[in-house]
């Protein structure tokens, strides 16, 4: 530990004071912090000013004493020249260390008490390290003059240590105030966020209710349309069209069974384009028939002389059925339920999204409230260290 290890010693210094419990409302804490910080800053300035006066006095003493030390006649001592030379050299180096100490103390600028203590401590620690060996060597022949400097440093150390020790509470108070200020700031920030979340949740709930009401109205409109003669007539036509389509598929299958694809393929086996068309109809007859209403297959059958009345009659039956389906589809009116179903789907999707967002905000709210509770406990603990109770 260094000669002036103030900070560690001050921490060990306990001072019993009369405890006065102060009661504050939560809303008063911020102003209270500001007042306490201002009070502490004024006290800090007073202490720092007082210590700087002591430093100035020490500097004046040291300047006088190093002049006396420098003027001490080492040559008058009856001792070996080698020892005298060591003492003289050590004295010069010690004086250099003291002059460096004076220079550092002179240039010391710091208004915060804790930092001021740390800087003084470092200055004297550095001085102790740089001067120790030279002090020990110089005192071989120089006694009183060396001791006088050491005594000045001890007296200064004792006085300054006492000053800092008596005002240790200011450092503790500052540290507590910074923690209290930080915790209070976090709590205020959380309260602001909670207020925003509350507003957002209120807006989300309002929008959810609006969408649910909109969905209810859409479903009522849908049910109304479903019992209308307009819708029922359209629905009946759709069912009839579906029935005709099934009949058409059946007829197309029957037509396929009437065609001799083997004979047709044998007839066109040297014609690549036509054999390709025969193969397509054999593999997927319905799709290829519906593409051109049977025109291609009829032409292939005619060219191969494989057509007959039964096939032609079946082709006509299919074409008539397709034409009937087309006419009925054209007579169909727009299905109003489709648009309403799309609207219902869209409204339900939006409602679900709003509910998910609302759940997220609920979780945020819970987490922030838990954080606030923890921070409030920490705030109360720090305030209790300063004898303050939140009411």
N, C-alpha and C positions, 0 to 999 in steps of 0.2 A: 504494500500500500504506500502511496506517495506521501510526501510530507504534508501536502495540503489536499488530501482526498476528502474534500468537503462533503460532497453529495452522499457518500456512503455513511459518513459520521452523522450527518443531519438526519438521515432515515432512522438511525438508531436512537436519536434523541426523542424522548417522549415527554410531552408537557401536558399535565392535567389541567383542563380548563372546565369552567362551569358550563354545563350543557343547557342551552335554551332551545326548546323545541318550537319550531316555526310551522305554522299551518298555511298551506296555499291551495287555492283552487287550480285545477289543471290549466284553465285559461290564463292564470297569472304567472305561470312558470316562465314563459318567454321573456316577459318584462323583468322578472326577478333575476334571470340569468344575466341580462344586459346590465342591470344595476350592480350585481356582484362582480362582473368582469370589470366594470368601470372602477369600482372600489379597489379591487385587487391591483389594477394597473397603477392607480395612484400610490398605493402602498409599495408596489414594486419600484416605482420611480424614486420614492423616498429612500428605500433600502439601498438601491443601486447607487444613488447619490452619496449616501452615507459611506458605503464601502469605497467608492471612488475617492472620497476625502481621505480615508485611511490609507488607500493605495498611494495617494499623493504624499502623505506624511512619510510613509515607508520609503518611497523613492528618494525623498530629500535626505532621510537618515542614511540610506544606503550610499548615496553619492558622497556624503561627508565621510562615511566610514571606509569606503574603498580608497579615498584619497589618503586617509591615515594609514590604511593597510599598505598602499603602494609606497608610502614613505618610510616604512619600517626598514631599518638597516640590518639586513641579513648578514652582511660582511662582518659586522661587529661580533657575531656569534663565533665561539670557539668550536669549530666543527670542520670536518673534512670538506674540501672544495667540491667534491662530487656531490655530497649531501646538500651543500649550500646551493649548488646549481639546480638540483632537483627541486628544492624548496622555492627558489626564485621562479623557475619555469612554471611550477604548479600554482604559485601565487598569481602569476600573470594570466594563466588560463582560468583560474578561479574568478579573478576580476573581470575577465572577458565574459564569463558565464553570468556574473551579477549584472554587468552592463547590458547583456542581451535580455536578462530578466526585466530590467528597468525599461528597456525599449518596448518589450512586449506589453508590459503593464501600461505604459504610456499610450500605446495604440489600441488598447482594449476598448471596443465599442459594442455594447449590447444592452438593450433595454429590458429584455425578458430575464427575470431573476434566475430561472432554472438554467438557461443557456449561459448566463453570466457566471454562475457557479461552476458549470462544466468547463468553461474557458479558463477561469482562474485555476481550477484544479489541474488542467492540462499544462498550463504555463509552469506551475510549480513542480509538477511531475517531471517535465522535461528538464527543468533546472536541477532537480535532485539527481537525475541520471547523468547530466553533463558535468556536474560540479563535485560529485561525491569523492572520487579518487583524488582530485586535485586538492580538495579540502583536507582530506586525511594526510596527504603528503606535505602540504604547507604547514600544518600544525606541528610538524616535527620540530620546527624552530620558531614558528610564530604562534603565540598563544592567544593573548588577550584581544588583539586586533581581529583575529579570525572569529573568535567566540562572540565578540560584539556584534558582528554581522549576523551570525547564527541566532543570537538572542533577539535581534530586531525582527528576524523572520518568524521566530517562535511567538513573540508578542503579537505580531500582526496576525499570525495563524490563529492564536487564541481569541483575539478580539473579533476577527471576521467570522470564525467558526461560531462564536457565541451569537453574533448578529444574525447569521443565517439560521442557526438553530432556533432562535427565538421567533423567527418568522417562517419556519418550516410549513406552518399551516397554509401560508399563501400559495406555496407550490402545490401542496396537496389539493387545495381549493381550486386552483387553476385546472389541474388535471381532471378533477371531478366535474368541474363546470364544462370542460370540453366534451367529456363523455355524455353528460346530461344534455348538452346542446345538440350533439350528434343524434342521440336517441330520440329527443323531442322532434328534431327535424324529420327523422324517419317515420315517426308516428303521424306527424302532420301530413307527410306525403302519402302515407297509407290511407289516412282519413279522406284525403282529396280523391284518391283512386277509388275508395269504397263508395264515395258519393257519385263518382262517374259511373261505376258499375251499377249502382242502384238506379240511376237514370236510364242506363242502357237496358237493364232488366225490365224496368217499367215500360219502356218503349217496345221491347221484344214481346212482352206479354200482351200489350195492346195490339201489336201486329198479328200475333198468334190468334187472338180472339177475333180480329177482323177477318183473317183467312178462314178460320173455322166457320164463321157466319157466312162468308162467301161460298164456302163448300156446301153448306147446308142449303143455301138458296139454289145453287147449281143442281144439287140432287133433287130438290123439289121440282125444278124446271124439267129435269130429265124424266121424272115420274109422270109429270103432266103430259109430256110429249108422247111417252110410251102408251098412254091410254087414248090418244087422239086417233080419230078415224084416218087421218092423213098418214100417220106413222104405221098403223095396223095394215092399211092397204098396201103401203110400200113394203112392209115386212112380208106380206102374203106373196107379193110379186117376187121378192128375193128368194123366197122358198121355192116358188114355182120355177124360177130360173135355175136354181140349184138342181131341182128335179130333172129339168130338161137337159142340163149338162150331164147328169149321170146317165140319162137315156142316150144322149149323143155319144158318150164314151162307149157305152154298151154296143151301139150300132156300128161304131168305128171298129171295135173289136170283131164284131160279126163280119164286117166287110173284109178285114184282114184275113179271116179264116176262109173266105171265098176265093182269095187270090192264090194262084199257084206260083209262088216266088221262085221255086226251083226251075220251072219251065221258063219264067220270065228272065232269070239269070242266064239260062242256057242260050236264050235267044240273043241277048245282048253281050255275050261273053267276050266278044272282040272289040266292043265299043266301051272304052274306059269311062267316059263321062256318064253314059247311061247306066252302065253296071254299077257305078258309084251311087247313082240315085236309087237304083233297085235295092242295094245294100242298106242305104239309109232308111228306106221305108220298112224294110224287113226288121231292122233293129229297133226302130222307134216310130212305129206307124202313125200313132195318134198325133204326135208333134209335127211330123212332116206332112201329114194330111191337112192339119189345121193351118199350116203356113200359107198354102195357096188354095184351100178349100177343095183339095183332091184333084186339082188340075193336072199336076205332073204324073201321078199314078194312073189316071185315066188315059193320058196320052201314051204312056209306056205300054199299057194294056192294049190300046187300039193298034199301035205300031206292031206289036207282037201277035196281034190277032187272037188275044187271049181274053178279050172283053166279051161280056154276054149280058142278056137282059136282067138277069138276077143281080149282077154286080152293079149295073147302071141304076136299077131300081133302088138298091141299097145306098148308092152314092147320092141319088136324088133325095132319098129319105133323110140322110145325114145333112145335106145342104139345106133342106127345108127346116130342119130342126135348128141348125146354126142360125139361119136367117130369123127364125122365130125368137131365138134367144137374144140376138142383136136388137131386134125391134123392141122386145120387152125391156132390155137394159136401157135403151134410149128413152123409154117412157118412164123409167124410174126417176123419182124426184130425189133431191139432195137429202141425205140422211143428217137431220139436224142433231141427232144424238151424238154423232161422231165429234163435232166441234165441242159439245158440252163435256163429253168424256175426256177430250184433250185438255180442256180448261180445268176439269176436276183433277186430272193427273198433275197438271202444272201447279195448282193450288196446294195439293197434298204434298208435293215435293218441297215447295216453298215453306209450308207449315213445318214439315220435318226438319228442314234446315234451320229454321228459327228456333225450334225446340232444342236442337243440338247446340246451337250457339248459346241459348239460355242456360243449358246445363253447364257449359264451359264457364260462363260467367258466375254461376253458382259456386263452382269449384274454386274459381279465383277468389271469390268473396270469402269462402271458408278458409282458404290458405292465408289470405291477408289478415283475417281476423285472428287467426292463430299466431301469426307473426306479431301483430299489434299487441296481443296479450303478453307474449314473451318480452317484447320491447318495453312494455309498460312496467312489467315486473323489474326489469333491469334498471329502468329509470327511477322507480321507487327506491331500489336498493342504493343507487348512487345519491339520491336526494337524502336518504336516511343518514348517509355518511356525513352530510352537512346539516344534520338535525332538522330536516324539513319533512313534513308529512303532507301528502296530497289528500285533500278532503273532497 
